[in-house]
Amino acid sequence: MKSLLSIIFLFTVSICTIPETWALERIRWKVQVINNEGYWGDLWKEYVEIVKQLSDGKIRFKIYDPNSIVPNADAWGAIADDQLDAALSSPIYLSYKIPAVHFFSGVPFGPDFIEHTAWMRYGGGQELKNKIYSKMGIYAFDCVMTPPESGGWFKNEIKELDQLKGMKIRFLGLGAKIMKRIGMEPVLLSYKDVVPALEKGRISAVEIGPPHNDIGVGFHKIIKHNYYPGWFQPTFPVEMILNKNKWNKLSVTAREVIKTSCDKFYLSSLIKLTSFQPDAMNQMKKDGVKYEQWKPQHLKRFKKIWEDIAEEEAEKDSLFAEVYKSHKDFRKKYAIWGDRAYLK
């Protein structure tokens, strides 16, 4: 009898101490991504592996190419309608329908990674995102952060902004609106279409990503003047987009695994990608690329146009005004620290 009680006791203890991951539900999701070219493909493999390891293999994501299931710009709606399990994409695509979400992606002359993340997590940014996305039936949080993009590629040195008038440039987001006011003609093109467009003369300038991205695309072999800094998008986060109801039905443990995987990858992706940039720049320099700096008066002009656009958008769009105010107020408060704490 004593032996039987011992066995029952040991069995009870073993049940109570089963690792929590053993109780995880089995999840198999199709995840469409913003880009799968070059190093992006390696990024997704790394993220998928993090999720798999933290869940002890219970949660597995299968990556699908951009636009393969639905157009990138329709990912949010497709997820809300359960046509797609999840997506890793940028709010910049949704901003064409809801301009206010620009601030979750990065705005001209906006904050760096640390300040942006502080606003999102502790300054009200995520709460505003939740409020906007909840109305669409979705939930999203940042999962990847990439280094700043360069300030654009041009065939010739830009001595005066008048040179830009009439020039066609591949450009996205609010930066495209600024360039349009300068006199340029922004053109929306996918990664794979940029080089052919440059070769055929459909465009004569481009912005697309940080150096490691640019060298992978290969247009540095055609166009040689690369400008800095990347004033139009100092941060470029990629968010994990999920159906809100589906997310809420997951176990607490499953949600924590997915969220923790993104938190880990958010920082590690930025550090890893940042480490790639010097080698990419040095290689492009050997290939004849000339690194140029935007003149202070040019940056001042760009910034003034951005401020005008922001005020105009806020006047006609109450949601944009609400997010813009939160973003601006946080930056104003943060400045007492941010303007003093770091070497310039």
C-alpha positions in Angstrom: 0.0 0.0 0.0 2.8 2.3 0.9 4.5 1.6 -2.4 1.3 2.3 -4.3 0.9 5.7 -2.5 4.5 6.5 -3.4 3.8 5.8 -7.1 0.6 7.9 -7.0 2.5 10.7 -5.3 5.3 10.7 -7.9 2.8 10.6 -10.8 0.9 13.6 -9.3 4.1 15.6 -8.9 5.2 14.7 -12.5 1.9 15.9 -13.9 2.1 19.2 -11.9 5.7 19.8 -13.1 5.2 19.1 -16.8 6.8 21.9 -18.8 4.2 24.5 -19.8 5.2 24.2 -23.5 4.0 20.6 -23.4 0.5 22.0 -22.9 0.8 24.3 -25.8 -1.7 24.0 -28.6 -0.5 23.0 -32.0 -0.3 26.0 -34.4 0.5 25.9 -38.1 0.2 29.3 -39.7 0.8 30.7 -43.2 2.7 34.0 -42.8 3.0 36.3 -45.8 6.1 38.6 -45.6 6.8 42.1 -46.9 9.9 41.0 -48.8 11.7 37.7 -49.3 14.7 38.8 -51.5 18.3 38.5 -50.4 18.9 38.8 -46.6 15.1 39.1 -45.9 14.8 35.4 -46.6 17.4 34.6 -44.0 15.7 36.9 -41.5 12.4 35.0 -41.8 14.1 31.7 -41.4 15.7 33.0 -38.2 12.5 34.3 -36.8 10.6 31.0 -37.7 13.3 29.1 -35.9 13.0 31.2 -32.8 9.3 30.6 -32.6 9.8 26.9 -33.1 12.5 26.6 -30.4 10.6 28.6 -27.8 7.4 26.5 -28.4 9.3 23.2 -28.4 8.1 22.7 -32.0 4.4 23.2 -31.2 4.2 26.5 -33.1 5.4 26.6 -36.6 5.1 29.3 -39.3 5.4 28.8 -43.0 6.7 31.8 -44.9 5.0 32.9 -48.1 6.4 35.5 -50.6 5.1 39.0 -50.8 1.8 39.3 -52.7 1.6 35.5 -53.1 -1.6 35.0 -51.2 -2.9 38.6 -51.2 -1.4 41.9 -52.3 0.8 43.4 -49.6 -1.5 46.4 -49.2 -4.5 44.0 -48.6 -2.9 42.0 -45.8 -4.7 43.7 -43.0 -8.1 43.1 -44.5 -7.3 39.5 -45.5 -6.2 38.7 -41.9 -9.4 40.4 -40.5 -11.5 38.2 -42.9 -9.5 35.0 -42.0 -8.1 34.7 -45.6 -4.6 34.8 -44.2 -3.3 33.5 -40.8 -0.7 36.3 -40.3 1.7 38.7 -42.0 4.9 40.4 -41.4 4.6 43.7 -43.2 5.0 47.5 -42.8 2.4 50.0 -41.8 3.6 52.0 -44.7 1.4 49.9 -47.0 -1.7 50.5 -44.8 -0.9 54.2 -44.6 -2.3 54.7 -48.1 -5.7 53.9 -46.6 -5.1 55.2 -43.1 -2.5 58.0 -43.2 -2.2 58.1 -39.3 -0.4 54.7 -39.3 2.6 56.4 -40.9 3.8 57.2 -37.4 4.1 53.5 -36.6 6.3 53.0 -39.6 8.6 56.0 -39.4 8.1 59.6 -40.5 10.5 62.1 -42.1 12.9 63.6 -39.6 11.4 61.3 -37.0 13.0 59.6 -34.0 15.7 56.9 -34.0 15.1 53.3 -32.9 15.4 54.0 -29.2 13.1 57.0 -29.1 10.6 55.4 -31.5 10.4 52.3 -29.4 10.1 54.3 -26.2 7.0 56.1 -27.7 5.5 52.9 -29.0 5.9 51.0 -25.7 5.7 53.6 -23.0 4.5 56.8 -24.6 1.1 55.7 -26.0 2.0 54.6 -29.5 1.0 51.0 -29.1 -2.3 52.0 -27.5 -3.1 54.2 -30.4 -2.2 51.3 -32.8 -4.4 49.0 -30.9 -7.3 51.5 -31.0 -7.0 51.9 -34.8 -6.3 48.2 -35.6 -9.0 46.9 -33.3 -11.7 48.6 -35.4 -10.4 46.5 -38.3 -10.5 43.3 -36.3 -6.7 42.9 -36.1 -3.9 43.1 -33.6 -0.3 43.9 -34.4 3.0 44.5 -32.7 6.5 45.3 -33.9 8.6 42.3 -34.7 11.6 43.4 -36.9 13.6 46.7 -37.0 15.9 47.6 -39.9 18.6 50.2 -40.0 17.9 53.6 -41.6 17.6 53.8 -45.3 20.1 56.0 -47.2 18.9 59.4 -48.5 18.4 58.2 -52.0 20.4 57.3 -55.2 20.9 59.7 -58.1 22.7 59.5 -61.4 24.3 62.9 -60.9 25.5 65.0 -57.9 22.6 67.2 -56.6 24.0 70.7 -56.2 20.7 72.5 -56.2 17.2 71.1 -55.5 16.0 72.6 -58.8 17.9 69.7 -60.5 15.2 67.3 -59.0 12.3 68.9 -60.9 10.7 66.6 -63.4 12.9 63.7 -62.2 11.2 60.3 -61.7 12.1 58.5 -58.5 11.1 55.2 -56.9 9.7 56.4 -53.6 7.2 55.3 -50.9 5.3 57.0 -48.1 5.4 60.5 -46.8 8.9 61.0 -48.3 7.3 60.7 -51.7 4.9 63.5 -50.9 7.8 65.7 -50.0 9.7 64.9 -53.2 6.6 65.6 -55.2 6.4 69.1 -53.8 10.0 69.6 -54.6 9.0 68.8 -58.2 10.0 65.1 -58.6 7.6 62.4 -59.9 7.5 59.5 -57.4 6.9 56.1 -58.9 5.8 53.0 -56.9 7.8 50.0 -57.9 8.6 46.6 -56.3 12.2 45.6 -55.6 12.4 43.3 -58.6 11.3 46.1 -60.9 13.8 48.8 -59.8 16.8 47.7 -61.8 14.8 47.2 -65.1 13.2 50.6 -64.6 16.6 52.2 -64.2 18.1 50.4 -67.2 15.1 51.4 -69.4 15.1 55.0 -68.2 11.6 54.8 -66.6 13.2 56.3 -63.4 16.5 58.1 -62.8 16.6 58.0 -59.0 15.6 55.6 -56.3 15.2 55.1 -52.5 14.7 51.6 -51.3 16.7 50.6 -48.2 20.0 50.5 -46.2 23.3 49.7 -48.0 23.2 46.0 -47.5 19.7 45.9 -49.1 20.8 48.2 -51.9 23.9 46.1 -52.8 21.6 43.0 -52.9 19.3 44.7 -55.4 22.2 45.6 -57.5 21.3 49.1 -58.8 24.5 50.5 -57.5 26.0 49.1 -60.7 23.9 51.5 -62.7 23.6 54.6 -60.5 26.5 56.0 -58.5 25.6 58.9 -56.3 24.3 57.6 -52.9 23.0 60.4 -50.5 22.9 60.5 -46.7 21.3 60.8 -44.2 18.1 58.9 -44.7 16.0 61.8 -43.5 12.6 60.5 -44.7 12.6 57.2 -42.7 15.0 57.0 -39.7 13.2 53.9 -38.5 11.6 51.1 -40.4 9.8 48.5 -38.2 8.0 45.5 -39.6 5.0 44.4 -37.6 3.4 41.0 -37.0 -0.3 41.3 -38.0 -2.9 38.9 -36.6 -6.6 38.4 -36.5 -7.7 39.8 -33.2 -10.3 37.1 -32.4 -7.9 34.4 -33.3 -5.2 36.0 -31.2 -7.5 36.2 -28.2 -8.5 32.6 -28.5 -4.9 31.4 -28.2 -3.7 30.2 -24.8 -1.8 32.7 -22.7 1.4 30.6 -23.2 1.0 30.6 -27.0 0.5 34.4 -27.1 3.5 34.8 -24.9 5.7 32.6 -27.1 4.8 34.5 -30.3 5.1 37.9 -28.6 8.4 37.1 -26.9 9.8 35.8 -30.2 9.0 39.1 -31.8 10.5 41.1 -28.8 13.7 39.1 -29.1 13.9 39.4 -32.9 13.0 43.1 -32.9 16.4 44.0 -31.3 18.5 41.2 -32.7 17.4 41.9 -36.3 18.5 45.6 -36.0 21.8 44.6 -34.5 22.5 42.0 -37.0 21.5 44.1 -40.0 23.5 47.1 -38.7 26.6 44.9 -38.6 26.2 44.2 -42.4 26.2 47.9 -43.5 29.9 48.8 -43.4 31.0 45.9 -45.6 28.2 46.7 -48.0 29.3 50.3 -48.2 32.9 49.5 -48.7 32.1 47.0 -51.5 30.0 49.6 -53.3 32.7 52.1 -52.9 35.1 49.8 -54.7 32.4 49.5 -57.4 32.6 53.2 -57.9 29.8 54.5 -55.7 30.2 58.1 -54.4 28.8 58.8 -51.0 27.2 62.3 -50.8 25.7 64.4 -48.0 22.6 66.4 -48.4 23.4 70.0 -47.8 22.0 71.6 -44.6 19.9 74.0 -46.6 18.4 71.1 -48.6 17.6 69.2 -45.3 16.0 72.4 -43.9 13.8 72.7 -47.0 12.7 69.0 -46.8 11.9 69.4 -43.1 9.8 72.5 -43.7 7.8 70.7 -46.4 7.3 67.8 -44.0 6.0 70.1 -41.3 3.6 71.7 -43.7 2.3 68.4 -44.9 1.8 67.1 -41.3 -0.2 70.2 -40.3 -2.3 69.9 -43.5 -3.0 66.2 -42.9 -3.9 66.9 -39.2 -6.4 69.6 -40.2 -8.4 67.3 -42.5 -8.0 64.0 -40.7 -8.8 63.8 -36.9 -7.2 60.4 -36.5 -4.0 61.6 -38.1 -4.1 64.6 -35.8 -4.5 62.4 -32.7 -1.5 60.2 -33.5 0.5 63.2 -34.7 -0.1 65.0 -31.4 0.9 62.0 -29.3 4.0 61.5 -31.4 5.0 65.2 -31.3 4.2 65.6 -27.6 6.4 62.6 -26.7 9.3 63.9 -28.8 9.0 67.3 -27.2 9.1 65.7 -23.7 11.9 63.3 -24.7 14.1 66.1 -26.1 15.3 67.2 -22.6 17.0 63.8 -22.5 17.6 63.0 -26.1 19.2 66.3 -27.0 21.7 66.0 -24.2 22.4 62.4 -23.4 24.3 61.4 -26.5 27.3 62.7 -28.3 26.4 64.4 -31.6 
